[in-house]
Amino acid sequence: MLTRRHFLAASSSLLAAPATRLWAASTLDLGGARLDTLSDGNLTLPGDFILGGMPQAEMAAIVAKYGLPTDQLTPPCNVTLWRDGTNTVLFDVGAGPDFQPTAGKLSEAMEALGLAVEDVTHVVFTHAHPDHIWGLLDEFDEPVFPNAEFAIGGAEFDYWTDPDTVNTIGEARTTFAVGAARRLGVIADSVRRLADGEEVLPGLIARLTPGHTPGHLSFDIEGGPVPVTVLGDAIGNHHVAFERPEWASGSDQDKDMAAATRVALLDRLVAEERVIVGYHLPEGGVGRAERAEAGYRYNAGL
């Protein structure tokens, strides 16, 4: 069963009047487990970062159907929380305070849910882009989640901790490389490095979905009334990524590999009738994929 709730989190400062932030969350009842999505805010991106290189006329027509502009996009950031009665698992940790002012709001969302950082037993990373991993450390470069075990794809860890990555990733993403290396370096001695198909916890299975980054992982949650896949950024938006998954996207590091991954992943998601949770999908990020006349379509909710 899927329900939608709104949390009100108040904030104030010495220089500003008290303000109220509205948090949207989705909750999925998985029998003996529960899945929530928590807002880390949103990104503000130039449209070309995602849409550049696509057939422009056809792309613009698709994006217009969703009431979106093509010059700037503001995708939401949905951090997934899974609790099975024993483990409290976060999938990614948001952007923290140093990436964009519109993101890095996870702590407020957790507070609204009544969840303390000490309650988190596991953090699993889909990949090491800033909006997914820069929330790992506090102002003293200590892990924000002091009791958590950390896990990331082995290929992803190796890529971002390779000293040569900062020299080969391209000028526009050098800060991505520096930031990821710094954060992964802090947990390097303890982080678990996952392989494709590895069971992270009972019922939680890592799936290699590369291309957006070299070692990007999605995660299958099994054993409940419906199968669930936490996508990360393997499917990065609800419009062109579904309608034309074979198109290259500017947000992907290996564009051809990412497109092949999307095509295969969407085929599996539909065939297995899986609920999907997307980091940048709208309305809390929980929904389903279905086939359309050309490509696929995203349906929020169940």
C-alpha positions as CSV (number, residue, x, y, z in Angstrom):
1,M,0.0,0.0,0.0
2,L,1.3,3.4,-0.9
3,T,0.4,6.5,1.0
4,R,1.5,10.1,0.7
5,R,2.2,12.4,3.6
6,H,3.4,15.9,4.2
7,F,5.8,16.8,6.9
8,L,6.2,20.4,8.2
9,A,9.6,21.3,9.4
10,A,10.2,24.7,10.9
11,S,13.5,26.5,10.8
12,S,14.7,29.9,12.0
13,S,17.8,32.0,12.3
14,L,19.0,35.1,14.2
15,L,18.7,37.1,10.9
16,A,15.4,35.8,9.5
17,A,11.9,35.3,10.7
18,P,10.9,31.7,11.3
19,A,10.1,29.8,8.1
20,T,8.3,26.6,7.3
21,R,9.4,24.1,4.8
22,L,6.9,21.6,3.3
23,W,8.3,18.1,2.9
24,A,6.6,15.5,0.6
25,A,7.2,11.9,1.3
26,S,5.9,8.6,0.0
27,T,5.5,5.6,2.2
28,L,5.3,2.0,0.8
29,D,4.2,-0.8,3.1
30,L,6.2,-3.9,2.4
31,G,4.5,-6.2,4.8
32,G,7.1,-6.6,7.6
33,A,9.1,-3.7,6.2
34,R,8.5,-0.1,5.3
35,L,10.0,2.1,2.6
36,D,9.9,6.0,2.8
37,T,11.3,8.6,0.5
38,L,12.7,11.7,2.1
39,S,13.3,15.0,0.3
40,D,16.8,16.3,0.1
41,G,15.5,19.3,-1.8
42,N,16.1,19.7,-5.5
43,L,18.8,20.5,-8.0
44,T,18.9,23.5,-10.3
45,L,20.6,22.4,-13.6
46,P,21.1,23.9,-17.0
47,G,18.9,22.0,-19.4
48,D,21.8,21.0,-21.6
49,F,23.3,19.1,-18.7
50,I,20.6,16.4,-19.2
51,L,19.1,17.2,-22.6
52,G,22.2,18.2,-24.6
53,G,23.0,16.1,-27.6
54,M,19.5,14.7,-28.0
55,P,17.5,15.3,-31.2
56,Q,16.4,18.7,-30.2
57,A,13.0,19.1,-31.9
58,E,11.7,15.7,-30.8
59,M,13.2,16.2,-27.3
60,A,11.5,19.6,-26.9
61,A,8.2,18.1,-27.9
62,I,8.5,15.4,-25.3
63,V,9.6,17.7,-22.5
64,A,6.8,20.2,-23.3
65,K,4.2,17.4,-22.8
66,Y,5.4,17.4,-19.1
67,G,5.1,21.1,-18.8
68,L,8.8,21.6,-18.4
69,P,11.2,24.1,-19.9
70,T,14.4,23.0,-21.7
71,D,16.7,25.7,-20.6
72,Q,16.7,24.9,-16.9
73,L,15.5,21.8,-14.9
74,T,14.9,21.5,-11.2
75,P,14.7,17.7,-10.5
76,P,13.8,16.6,-6.9
77,C,16.2,14.6,-4.8
78,N,14.6,11.6,-3.1
79,V,16.6,9.7,-0.5
80,T,15.2,6.3,0.2
81,L,14.8,4.9,3.7
82,W,14.1,1.2,4.2
83,R,13.3,-0.3,7.6
84,D,12.8,-4.1,7.9
85,G,12.3,-4.2,11.7
86,T,16.0,-4.8,12.4
87,N,17.9,-2.6,10.0
88,T,17.5,1.1,9.1
89,V,19.0,1.6,5.7
90,L,19.5,4.8,3.8
91,F,20.2,4.7,0.0
92,D,22.5,7.6,-0.5
93,V,22.8,10.6,1.9
94,G,22.0,13.7,-0.2
95,A,24.1,16.6,-1.1
96,G,25.0,18.1,2.2
97,P,25.6,21.9,2.6
98,D,28.4,22.3,0.0
99,F,26.8,21.5,-3.4
100,Q,23.7,23.6,-4.1
101,P,21.6,25.8,-1.8
102,T,18.4,24.1,-3.0
103,A,19.7,20.7,-1.9
104,G,21.2,19.2,1.3
105,K,18.0,19.2,3.3
106,L,18.0,15.5,4.4
107,S,18.6,16.3,8.1
108,E,15.4,18.4,8.2
109,A,13.4,15.6,6.5
110,M,14.7,13.1,9.0
111,E,13.9,15.3,11.9
112,A,10.3,15.7,10.6
113,L,10.1,11.9,10.5
114,G,11.5,11.5,14.0
115,L,14.6,9.7,12.8
116,A,18.0,10.5,14.3
117,V,21.3,10.0,12.5
118,E,22.2,7.5,15.3
119,D,19.3,5.3,14.2
120,V,20.7,4.5,10.8
121,T,22.4,1.1,10.7
122,H,23.4,1.0,7.0
123,V,24.1,3.5,4.2
124,V,24.4,2.0,0.7
125,F,25.4,4.3,-2.1
126,T,24.1,4.0,-5.6
127,H,27.0,6.1,-6.9
128,A,29.3,8.9,-5.8
129,H,28.0,12.0,-7.5
130,P,27.7,15.1,-5.3
131,D,23.9,15.0,-4.7
132,H,24.2,11.4,-3.5
133,I,27.4,11.3,-1.4
134,W,28.4,14.9,-0.3
135,G,26.1,14.6,2.7
136,L,28.3,11.9,4.2
137,L,30.6,14.1,6.4
138,D,29.9,16.7,9.0
139,E,31.9,20.0,9.4
140,F,34.7,18.1,11.2
141,D,35.0,15.5,8.3
142,E,33.4,12.8,10.5
143,P,30.6,10.6,9.2
144,V,27.2,12.1,9.8
145,F,25.8,8.6,10.6
146,P,28.1,7.4,13.4
147,N,26.6,3.9,13.8
148,A,26.2,3.0,10.1
149,E,27.9,0.5,8.1
150,F,28.7,1.8,4.6
151,A,28.6,0.0,1.2
152,I,29.2,1.0,-2.4
153,G,29.9,-0.8,-5.6
154,G,33.5,-2.0,-5.8
155,A,34.0,-0.6,-9.3
156,E,32.5,2.8,-8.2
157,F,34.8,3.0,-5.2
158,D,37.9,2.2,-7.3
159,Y,37.0,4.8,-9.9
160,W,36.5,7.7,-7.6
161,T,39.5,6.9,-5.4
162,D,41.8,6.5,-8.4
163,P,44.2,9.5,-8.3
164,D,44.0,9.8,-12.1
165,T,40.2,10.3,-12.2
166,V,40.4,14.0,-11.5
167,N,42.7,14.4,-14.5
168,T,40.5,12.3,-16.9
169,I,36.9,13.1,-15.9
170,G,36.7,16.4,-17.7
171,E,37.0,20.0,-16.4
172,A,33.3,20.3,-15.7
173,R,33.4,17.4,-13.2
174,T,36.7,17.8,-11.5
175,T,35.0,19.0,-8.3
176,F,32.9,15.8,-8.5
177,A,36.1,13.8,-8.4
178,V,37.7,15.8,-5.6
179,G,34.7,15.7,-3.5
180,A,34.0,12.0,-3.9
181,A,37.7,11.0,-3.2
182,R,37.7,13.1,-0.1
183,R,34.6,11.5,1.3
184,L,35.3,7.9,0.3
185,G,38.8,8.3,1.7
186,V,37.3,8.9,5.2
187,I,35.5,5.6,5.1
188,A,37.9,3.6,2.9
189,D,39.1,1.3,5.7
190,S,35.6,0.2,6.6
191,V,33.4,0.6,3.5
192,R,32.0,-2.7,2.0
193,R,32.6,-3.0,-1.7
194,L,29.7,-4.6,-3.4
195,A,29.7,-6.9,-6.5
196,D,26.9,-7.3,-9.0
197,G,24.2,-9.7,-7.5
198,E,25.6,-9.5,-4.0
199,E,23.1,-9.7,-1.1
200,V,23.8,-6.6,1.0
201,L,21.2,-7.6,3.7
202,P,18.6,-10.3,3.6
203,G,16.2,-9.4,0.8
204,L,18.4,-6.5,-0.5
205,I,20.4,-7.3,-3.6
206,A,22.9,-5.0,-5.5
207,R,22.5,-4.8,-9.3
208,L,25.2,-3.3,-11.5
209,T,23.6,-0.6,-13.7
210,P,26.7,1.2,-15.1
211,G,27.0,4.2,-17.5
212,H,25.8,7.1,-15.4
213,T,28.9,6.4,-13.5
214,P,31.3,3.4,-14.0
215,G,30.1,1.4,-11.0
216,H,26.6,2.7,-10.5
217,L,24.4,0.3,-8.5
218,S,20.6,-0.1,-8.3
219,F,19.1,-2.2,-5.5
220,D,16.4,-4.8,-5.6
221,I,14.3,-5.3,-2.5
222,E,12.7,-8.7,-2.4
223,G,10.5,-10.7,-0.1
224,G,7.6,-8.3,0.3
225,P,4.2,-8.2,-1.3
226,V,5.7,-6.4,-4.4
227,P,9.2,-6.5,-5.8
228,V,10.9,-3.1,-5.5
229,T,14.0,-1.6,-7.3
230,V,15.8,1.5,-6.0
231,L,17.1,3.0,-9.2
232,G,19.5,5.7,-8.1
233,D,20.2,7.6,-11.3
234,A,20.1,4.7,-13.7
235,I,16.8,6.3,-14.9
236,G,17.4,9.9,-14.2
237,N,14.1,11.6,-15.1
238,H,10.4,10.9,-15.8
239,H,10.3,12.2,-19.4
240,V,12.9,11.5,-22.0
241,A,14.6,8.7,-20.0
242,F,11.4,6.7,-20.2
243,E,10.1,7.8,-23.6
244,R,13.4,7.6,-25.4
245,P,15.7,5.5,-23.1
246,E,18.0,4.8,-26.0
247,W,19.0,8.5,-26.3
248,A,22.3,9.6,-24.9
249,S,22.0,12.0,-22.0
250,G,24.5,14.7,-21.0
251,S,24.3,13.7,-17.4
252,D,25.8,10.3,-18.0
253,Q,29.6,9.8,-17.9
254,D,29.5,6.9,-20.4
255,K,26.5,7.9,-22.5
256,D,26.3,4.8,-24.7
257,M,26.6,2.4,-21.8
258,A,24.0,4.3,-19.8
259,A,21.5,4.2,-22.6
260,A,22.0,0.4,-23.0
261,T,21.6,0.0,-19.3
262,R,18.3,2.1,-19.3
263,V,16.9,0.0,-22.2
264,A,17.6,-3.3,-20.5
265,L,16.6,-2.1,-17.1
266,L,13.2,-0.8,-18.2
267,D,12.5,-4.1,-20.0
268,R,13.2,-6.0,-16.8
269,L,11.2,-3.5,-14.6
270,V,8.1,-3.9,-16.7
271,A,8.5,-7.7,-17.2
272,E,8.8,-8.3,-13.5
273,E,6.1,-5.7,-12.6
274,R,8.5,-4.0,-10.2
275,V,7.7,-0.9,-8.1
276,I,10.5,1.6,-8.8
277,V,12.0,4.3,-6.6
278,G,13.9,7.0,-8.5
279,Y,16.2,9.6,-7.0
280,H,15.0,12.3,-9.4
281,L,11.5,11.1,-10.2
282,P,8.6,13.3,-9.2
283,E,6.0,13.1,-6.4
284,G,8.2,11.3,-4.0
285,G,9.8,9.1,-6.6
286,V,7.8,5.9,-6.1
287,G,5.9,4.5,-9.1
288,R,6.0,2.0,-12.0
289,A,7.1,1.9,-15.5
290,E,4.8,0.7,-18.3
291,R,5.3,0.2,-22.0
292,A,4.0,2.9,-24.4
293,E,3.6,3.1,-28.1
294,A,7.2,4.3,-28.4
295,G,9.4,3.6,-25.4
296,Y,8.0,3.6,-21.9
297,R,5.9,5.8,-19.5
298,Y,6.4,6.6,-15.8
299,N,3.3,6.4,-13.5
300,A,3.7,7.9,-10.1
301,G,2.1,5.8,-7.3
302,L,0.9,2.2,-7.7
